[in-house]
Amino acid sequence: MREPAGPRVETMIEDLRTLVEVESPSRDVAALTASAEAVAGVIERRLGGRAVLVASEAGPHVHWSGGGEPAVLILGHHDTVFPLGTLSRRPFTVQDGRATGPGVFDMLGGLVQAVHGVAMLADRSGVEILVTADEEVGSRASRALLEERALACGAVLVVEGAADGGALKTGRKGCGTFEIAVTGRAAHAGLEPAAGVNALVEAAHQVLAVAALSRPAVGTTVTPTVAAAGTLDNVVPAEATVVVDVRVATTAEKDRVEAGFAALAPHLDGARIEVRGGIGRPPMPESASAALFALAQELLPGIGSATVGGGSDGNFTAALGVPTLDGLGAVGGGAHADHEHLLTATMPERATLIANLITALRTHPR
């Protein structure tokens, strides 16, 4: 059977424009419904068949199957971090080989490349595409589904944006967010400060305690990022909160850090603390991607690899023991920032790599 012609960058840019111009901020179910419909439309137009919208409390996920025995899951997401109205300030633009606009790199460009890669295959059996609606906010409404399909397929290609220079992401840190809620007791800051229990001072003690859990030498970072306390400048604050970002490279460090948070105790008499959250995405070890990356090197000699601090849904599939290769999406940069961009000339090559990986995996499963 003759394979379809390779992807044209102009056609890929048209599809990218279609997706970018339907804004899709996480947690906005109405916007994500429109976005899911746009994603499904692109998939059906290029691949045929039916892209099913899977309802969830976070918004619709999009699932497409080429039929036959499941063999390869292409995994992505259509939610973005940008609020409604960003498009009017930063519209989709292509200039000097760079596409810009909210979500082009993370990760709408990767979705387009994946669809056009699958379109290169005359036989699409065994291929599934799952595009979730809540990856940017923890994947709570999609985790069970993506894990189910990963186990059924046995190999996962994640089309998150590439690392620097187009490198594939062969390892990711586990990541999570903790919140420390402090309860003290209010009092007049001038008349009787000693009658209060200063929640802000207690929070300061907790910040120092959790920051001490960092071990940068082994890839563990524990970073207090947001704090709030107090009501008026003459009132001893009765409440405070501290939000902490955590990244770990190993399961052992995940366990150590979580135990450290569980062991936190108040420093001030009368203060109370409550710790919420955890490390929701387990680490993705390089061993999970070793065989797939070796295959990618055979197909595209010279392609690089990187271990990165950010998490993705590949963390979940790798933790199941399913071979997972990440960073197959757009080449560019500026994720979550105004300078987000995609290098359009790289799009056909990345689509071709996805097509060739699928062919190799169906021929010789790993």
VEXLOSE-196725 format. One record per residue (C-alpha): x, z, y; residue in three letters. Coordinates in steps of 0.001 Angstrom, whole numbers. Each point is the difference from the previous one (the first is absolute). Layout:
+---------+---------+---------+---------+
:       u :       w :       v : residuo :
+---------+---------+---------+---------+
:       X :       Z :       Y :     ala :
...
+---------+---------+---------+---------+
END
This chain:
+---------+---------+---------+---------+
:       u :       w :       v : residuo :
+---------+---------+---------+---------+
:       0 :       0 :       0 :     met :
:    1391 :   -1001 :    3374 :     arg :
:     631 :    2852 :    2407 :     glu :
:   -1552 :    -223 :    3497 :     pro :
:    2289 :    -855 :    2874 :     ala :
:    1960 :    2725 :    1726 :     gly :
:   -1469 :    1896 :    2932 :     pro :
:      59 :   -1446 :    3518 :     arg :
:    1012 :    2440 :    2694 :     val :
:   -2600 :   -1408 :    2398 :     glu :
:   -2813 :     751 :   -2454 :     thr :
:    1348 :    3466 :    -641 :     met :
:      70 :     692 :    3736 :     ile :
:   -3641 :   -1097 :     257 :     glu :
:    -966 :    2549 :   -2651 :     asp :
:    2125 :    2673 :    1638 :     leu :
:   -1802 :    -592 :    3287 :     arg :
:   -3345 :     364 :   -1779 :     thr :
:     959 :    3437 :   -1340 :     leu :
:    1743 :    1334 :    3107 :     val :
:   -2909 :    -924 :    2257 :     glu :
:   -2341 :    2273 :   -1984 :     val :
:    1268 :    3435 :    1002 :     glu :
:     130 :    2539 :   -2807 :     ser :
:     913 :    3537 :    1071 :     pro :
:      11 :    2565 :   -2789 :     ser :
:   -3141 :    2158 :    -280 :     arg :
:   -2159 :   -2456 :    1989 :     asp :
:   -2327 :   -1056 :   -2812 :     val :
:   -1835 :   -2634 :    2048 :     ala :
:    3238 :   -1669 :    1081 :     ala :
:    1435 :     238 :   -3506 :     leu :
:   -3132 :   -1591 :   -1436 :     thr :
:     495 :   -2995 :    2274 :     ala :
:    3680 :     -81 :    -913 :     ser :
:    -727 :     147 :   -3732 :     ala :
:   -2391 :   -2914 :     368 :     glu :
:    2710 :   -1974 :    1800 :     ala :
:    2552 :     794 :   -2718 :     val :
:   -2480 :    -994 :   -2699 :     ala :
:    -721 :   -3226 :    1846 :     gly :
:    3668 :    -978 :     119 :     val :
:     449 :     821 :   -3689 :     ile :
:   -3044 :   -1972 :   -1097 :     glu :
:     873 :   -2969 :    2204 :     arg :
:    3536 :    -265 :   -1380 :     arg :
:    -476 :    1189 :   -3596 :     leu :
:   -3627 :    -584 :    -905 :     gly :
:   -2008 :    2448 :   -2028 :     gly :
:   -1552 :    3088 :    1514 :     arg :
:    1740 :    2773 :    1910 :     ala :
:   -2018 :    3149 :    -586 :     val :
:    -451 :    2614 :    2715 :     leu :
:     289 :    3444 :   -1576 :     val :
:   -1814 :    2560 :    2146 :     ala :
:    1646 :    3329 :     829 :     ser :
:    -414 :    2748 :    2545 :     glu :
:    3077 :   -1388 :    1807 :     ala :
:   -1314 :   -3555 :     146 :     gly :
:     -30 :   -2927 :   -2426 :     pro :
:    2925 :    -872 :   -2239 :     his :
:     359 :   -3642 :   -1077 :     val :
:     630 :    -925 :   -3643 :     his :
:     575 :   -3484 :   -1416 :     trp :
:     873 :   -1035 :   -3537 :     ser :
:    1200 :   -3287 :   -1404 :     gly :
:   -1547 :     911 :   -3346 :     gly :
:    1610 :     401 :   -3384 :     gly :
:    2067 :    2925 :   -1214 :     glu :
:    1270 :    2076 :    2974 :     pro :
:    3754 :    -442 :     453 :     ala :
:     992 :     356 :    3664 :     val :
:   -1587 :    2002 :    2826 :     leu :
:     718 :   -1072 :    3571 :     ile :
:    -627 :    3070 :    2122 :     leu :
:    -551 :     225 :    3739 :     gly :
:   -2241 :    1458 :    2697 :     his :
:   -1979 :   -1355 :    2919 :     his :
:    -287 :    3127 :    2157 :     asp :
:    2374 :     294 :    2958 :     thr :
:    1105 :    2817 :    2290 :     val :
:   -1136 :   -1640 :    3237 :     phe :
:   -3227 :    1061 :    1770 :     pro :
:   -2737 :   -2422 :     949 :     leu :
:     908 :   -1825 :    3201 :     gly :
:    3669 :    -451 :    -864 :     thr :
:    -621 :   -3698 :    -612 :     leu :
:   -1158 :    -569 :    3576 :     ser :
:    3229 :    1533 :    1276 :     arg :
:    2237 :   -1573 :   -2618 :     arg :
:   -1677 :   -3171 :   -1321 :     pro :
:    1208 :   -2000 :   -2966 :     phe :
:    2783 :   -2267 :    1208 :     thr :
:    2551 :   -2290 :   -1612 :     val :
:    3020 :    -840 :    2120 :     gln :
:    3570 :    -957 :    -867 :     asp :
:    -610 :     608 :   -3694 :     gly :
:   -1402 :    3507 :     449 :     arg :
:   -3612 :     972 :    -607 :     ala :
:   -1143 :    3093 :    1869 :     thr :
:   -3214 :    1979 :      78 :     gly :
:   -1388 :    3202 :   -1516 :     pro :
:     693 :     115 :   -3731 :     gly :
:    1999 :   -3224 :    -421 :     val :
:    2868 :    1810 :   -1743 :     phe :
:   -1823 :    3007 :   -1435 :     asp :
:   -1430 :   -1651 :   -1883 :     met :
:   -2236 :   -2973 :     631 :     leu :
:    2890 :   -2447 :    -235 :     gly :
:     749 :    1246 :   -3493 :     gly :
:   -3608 :    -542 :   -1046 :     leu :
:      91 :   -3594 :    1201 :     val :
:    3283 :    -638 :   -1800 :     gln :
:   -1401 :    1472 :   -3209 :     ala :
:   -3124 :   -2167 :     105 :     val :
:    1997 :   -3150 :     646 :     his :
:    2464 :     956 :   -2725 :     gly :
:   -2801 :     312 :   -2543 :     val :
:   -1450 :   -3288 :    1311 :     ala :
:    3207 :   -1703 :   -1140 :     met :
:    -927 :     755 :   -3622 :     leu :
:   -2204 :   -2443 :   -1861 :     ala :
:    -678 :    2746 :   -2543 :     asp :
:    -955 :    3235 :    1723 :     arg :
:   -1098 :    1900 :   -3065 :     ser :
:    1317 :    3533 :    -309 :     gly :
:     440 :     397 :    3756 :     val :
:   -1921 :    2601 :    1986 :     glu :
:      53 :     676 :    3729 :     ile :
:   -1097 :    3389 :    1343 :     leu :
:    -144 :     565 :    3758 :     val :
:    -913 :    3563 :     897 :     thr :
:   -1598 :    1429 :    3134 :     ala :
:    1794 :    3324 :     470 :     asp :
:    3708 :    -260 :    -811 :     glu :
:    1029 :     999 :    3512 :     glu :
:   -1885 :    3307 :    -305 :     val :
:     992 :    1115 :   -3479 :     gly :
:   -1938 :   -2240 :   -2429 :     ser :
:   -2374 :    2787 :   -1004 :     arg :
:   -2917 :   -2396 :    -472 :     ala :
:    2030 :   -2689 :   -1771 :     ser :
:    2534 :    1863 :   -2127 :     arg :
:   -2089 :     191 :   -3164 :     ala :
:    -844 :   -3704 :     165 :     leu :
:    3537 :   -1192 :     701 :     leu :
:    1405 :    2214 :   -2750 :     glu :
:   -2598 :   -1323 :   -2449 :     glu :
:     846 :   -3627 :     758 :     arg :
:    3768 :     673 :     -54 :     ala :
:    -239 :    1496 :   -3481 :     leu :
:   -2177 :   -2889 :   -1182 :     ala :
:    2387 :   -2656 :    1336 :     cys :
:    3304 :    1626 :    -903 :     gly :
:    2004 :   -1324 :    2957 :     ala :
:    -528 :     394 :    3750 :     val :
:    1214 :   -2122 :    2899 :     leu :
:    -523 :    1781 :    3324 :     val :
:    -184 :   -2267 :    3033 :     val :
:     983 :    2555 :    2629 :     glu :
:    2396 :   -1311 :    2642 :     gly :
:    3590 :    -594 :   -1021 :     ala :
:    2899 :    2280 :     861 :     ala :
:    2631 :   -1139 :    2524 :     asp :
:    1214 :   -3522 :    -586 :     gly :
:   -2790 :    -763 :   -2450 :     gly :
:    1212 :    2483 :   -2620 :     ala :
:   -2407 :    1145 :   -2678 :     leu :
:    -906 :    3677 :    -174 :     lys :
:    1213 :    1348 :   -3311 :     thr :
:    -437 :    3687 :     768 :     gly :
:   -2160 :    2089 :    2294 :     arg :
:     -34 :    3635 :     906 :     lys :
:   -2961 :    2135 :    -850 :     gly :
:   -1825 :    1043 :    3140 :     cys :
:   -2671 :    2344 :    1206 :     gly :
:   -1325 :    2076 :    2865 :     thr :
:    -446 :    3747 :     211 :     phe :
:   -1940 :    1960 :    2602 :     glu :
:     679 :    3653 :     720 :     ile :
:   -2945 :    1762 :    1637 :     ala :
:     892 :    3276 :    1702 :     val :
:   -2517 :    2651 :     969 :     thr :
:     983 :    2789 :    2393 :     gly :
:   -1980 :    2070 :    2491 :     arg :
:    -742 :    -757 :    3643 :     ala :
:     835 :    2427 :    2819 :     ala :
:     648 :    -100 :    3738 :     his :
:    3564 :   -1231 :     452 :     ala :
:     525 :    2184 :    3086 :     gly :
:   -2064 :    3151 :    -573 :     leu :
:     577 :     690 :   -3695 :     glu :
:    2084 :   -2664 :   -1763 :     pro :
:     973 :    2507 :   -2701 :     ala :
:   -3639 :     218 :   -1049 :     ala :
:     120 :   -3635 :   -1076 :     gly :
:    1608 :   -1754 :   -2935 :     val :
:    1686 :   -3088 :    1381 :     asn :
:    -847 :   -2952 :   -2227 :     ala :
:    2448 :   -2202 :    1908 :     leu :
:    2905 :    2330 :    -711 :     val :
:   -1039 :     147 :   -3651 :     glu :
:    -160 :   -3796 :     -69 :     ala :
:    3533 :    -149 :    1397 :     ala :
:    1211 :    2147 :   -2905 :     his :
:   -1747 :   -2326 :   -2432 :     gln :
:    1527 :   -3100 :    1599 :     val :
:    3489 :    1413 :    -556 :     leu :
:    -866 :     983 :   -3565 :     ala :
:   -1281 :   -3426 :   -1032 :     val :
:    2746 :   -1904 :    1825 :     ala :
:    2489 :    1961 :   -2107 :     ala :
:   -1478 :   -1639 :   -3110 :     leu :
:    1608 :   -3332 :     953 :     ser :
:    2871 :   -1275 :   -2113 :     arg :
:    1049 :   -3285 :    1596 :     pro :
:    2977 :    -348 :   -2349 :     ala :
:   -2393 :    -582 :   -2912 :     val :
:   -2572 :   -1937 :    2018 :     gly :
:   -2408 :    2834 :     814 :     thr :
:   -1320 :     212 :    3538 :     thr :
:   -2474 :    2646 :    1173 :     val :
:    -940 :    -788 :    3592 :     thr :
:   -2468 :    1940 :    2161 :     pro :
:   -1744 :   -2709 :    2003 :     thr :
:   -3110 :    1365 :    1759 :     val :
:    -790 :    3479 :    1306 :     ala :
:   -2896 :    1486 :    1938 :     ala :
:    -715 :    3517 :    1245 :     ala :
:   -1706 :    1979 :    2714 :     gly :
:   -2891 :    -350 :    2378 :     thr :
:    1102 :    1337 :    3419 :     leu :
:    3295 :     965 :    1541 :     asp :
:    -983 :    3676 :     282 :     asn :
:   -1319 :     449 :   -3556 :     val :
:    2055 :     953 :   -3040 :     val :
:    -821 :   -2903 :   -2327 :     pro :
:   -2183 :     905 :   -2944 :     ala :
:     429 :   -3273 :   -1881 :     glu :
:    2703 :   -2594 :    -576 :     ala :
:     601 :   -2946 :   -2326 :     thr :
:    3159 :   -1758 :   -1062 :     val :
:      56 :   -3368 :   -1781 :     val :
:    3028 :    -846 :   -2135 :     val :
:    1116 :   -3353 :   -1419 :     asp :
:    1851 :     193 :   -3343 :     val :
:    2046 :   -2673 :   -1825 :     arg :
:    1696 :     557 :   -3361 :     val :
:    2043 :   -2260 :   -2257 :     ala :
:    -526 :    1811 :   -3310 :     thr :
:   -2718 :    1836 :   -1872 :     thr :
:    2210 :    3095 :    -132 :     ala :
:     172 :      56 :    3793 :     glu :
:   -3756 :    -528 :     209 :     lys :
:    -503 :    3093 :   -2131 :     asp :
:    2533 :    2034 :    1998 :     arg :
:   -1510 :    -868 :    3373 :     val :
:   -3569 :     619 :   -1122 :     glu :
:    1089 :    3379 :   -1378 :     ala :
:    1649 :     750 :    3333 :     gly :
:   -3209 :    -626 :    1902 :     phe :
:   -1979 :    2065 :   -2512 :     ala :
:    2380 :    2918 :     569 :     ala :
:    -376 :      86 :    3793 :     leu :
:   -1031 :    3420 :    1332 :     ala :
:    -800 :    1369 :    3467 :     pro :
:    2791 :    1561 :    2062 :     his :
:   -2189 :    1923 :    2467 :     leu :
:   -2156 :    2953 :    -922 :     asp :
:   -3633 :   -1034 :     101 :     gly :
:     646 :   -3753 :    -165 :     ala :
:   -1473 :   -2163 :   -2740 :     arg :
:    1041 :   -3447 :   -1147 :     ile :
:   -1654 :   -2663 :   -2118 :     glu :
:    1906 :   -3005 :   -1375 :     val :
:   -1878 :   -3220 :    -685 :     arg :
:    1085 :   -3388 :   -1298 :     gly :
:    2770 :   -1056 :   -2319 :     gly :
:    2216 :   -2879 :   -1111 :     ile :
:   -2693 :   -2495 :    -878 :     gly :
:    2211 :   -2950 :    -925 :     arg :
:    2558 :     709 :   -2718 :     pro :
:    3480 :   -1544 :     293 :     pro :
:     485 :   -3554 :   -1252 :     met :
:    3334 :      58 :   -1862 :     pro :
:    2169 :   -3113 :    -148 :     glu :
:    -384 :      31 :   -3789 :     ser :
:   -3640 :   -1036 :     455 :     ala :
:    1032 :   -3290 :    1602 :     ser :
:    3294 :    -722 :   -1780 :     ala :
:   -1261 :   -2624 :   -2447 :     ala :
:   -2222 :   -1751 :    2552 :     leu :
:    2749 :     -43 :    2614 :     phe :
:    2429 :   -1516 :   -2497 :     ala :
:   -2596 :   -2709 :    -620 :     leu :
:    -399 :    -595 :    3735 :     ala :
:    3772 :    -373 :     333 :     gln :
:     -45 :   -2668 :   -2693 :     glu :
:   -2753 :   -1860 :    1834 :     leu :
:    1418 :     425 :    3501 :     leu :
:    3754 :     673 :    -190 :     pro :
:    1362 :    2072 :    2843 :     gly :
:   -3186 :    1904 :     749 :     ile :
:     812 :    3599 :     903 :     gly :
:   -1528 :    3351 :    -802 :     ser :
:    -575 :    3238 :    1866 :     ala :
:   -1310 :    3515 :    -536 :     thr :
:   -2182 :    1015 :    2936 :     val :
:   -1581 :    3150 :    1361 :     gly :
:   -3517 :   -1316 :     447 :     gly :
:   -2553 :     221 :   -2780 :     gly :
:   -2410 :   -2595 :   -1371 :     ser :
:   -2481 :    -364 :   -2814 :     asp :
:    2977 :   -1065 :   -2091 :     gly :
:     912 :    3689 :    -151 :     asn :
:   -3159 :     647 :   -1991 :     phe :
:     415 :   -2883 :   -2435 :     thr :
:    3682 :     781 :    -597 :     ala :
:    -892 :    3630 :    -746 :     ala :
:   -2221 :   -1278 :   -2823 :     leu :
:    3005 :   -1682 :   -1593 :     gly :
:   -1232 :   -3492 :     909 :     val :
:    2851 :   -2335 :    1069 :     pro :
:    -428 :    -421 :    3750 :     thr :
:    1827 :   -2167 :    2543 :     leu :
:    -710 :     573 :    3685 :     asp :
:     848 :   -1712 :    3289 :     gly :
:   -1069 :   -3465 :   -1127 :     leu :
:   -1989 :    -540 :    3181 :     gly :
:     866 :   -1187 :    3458 :     ala :
:    3525 :    -302 :    1361 :     val :
:     103 :    1416 :    3501 :     gly :
:    -240 :    3503 :    1377 :     gly :
:   -1548 :    2413 :    2453 :     gly :
:   -2577 :    1517 :   -2329 :     ala :
:   -2490 :    2247 :    1867 :     his :
:    1492 :    -993 :    3372 :     ala :
:    -691 :   -2412 :    2838 :     asp :
:    3029 :   -2102 :    -964 :     his :
:   -1382 :    -671 :   -3496 :     glu :
:     810 :   -3556 :   -1037 :     his :
:     287 :   -2412 :   -2918 :     leu :
:    2513 :   -2851 :    -402 :     leu :
:   -2209 :   -2949 :    -845 :     thr :
:    2719 :   -2192 :   -1540 :     ala :
:     435 :    2508 :   -2833 :     thr :
:   -3636 :     -77 :   -1105 :     met :
:     167 :   -2927 :   -2481 :     pro :
:    3105 :    1386 :   -1715 :     glu :
:   -1620 :    3402 :    -488 :     arg :
:   -3167 :   -1606 :   -1342 :     ala :
:    2090 :   -2060 :   -2405 :     thr :
:    1846 :    3107 :   -1193 :     leu :
:   -3331 :    1668 :    -786 :     ile :
:   -1165 :   -3077 :   -1912 :     ala :
:    3234 :    -145 :   -1999 :     asn :
:    -101 :    3716 :    -784 :     leu :
:   -3534 :    -358 :   -1334 :     ile :
:     994 :   -2957 :   -2165 :     thr :
:    3009 :    1855 :   -1403 :     ala :
:   -1991 :    3172 :    -672 :     leu :
:   -2737 :   -1853 :   -1849 :     arg :
:    2576 :   -1869 :   -2059 :     thr :
:    2248 :    2955 :    -744 :     his :
:   -1766 :    3316 :     765 :     pro :
:    2380 :    2822 :     929 :     arg :
+---------+---------+---------+---------+
END
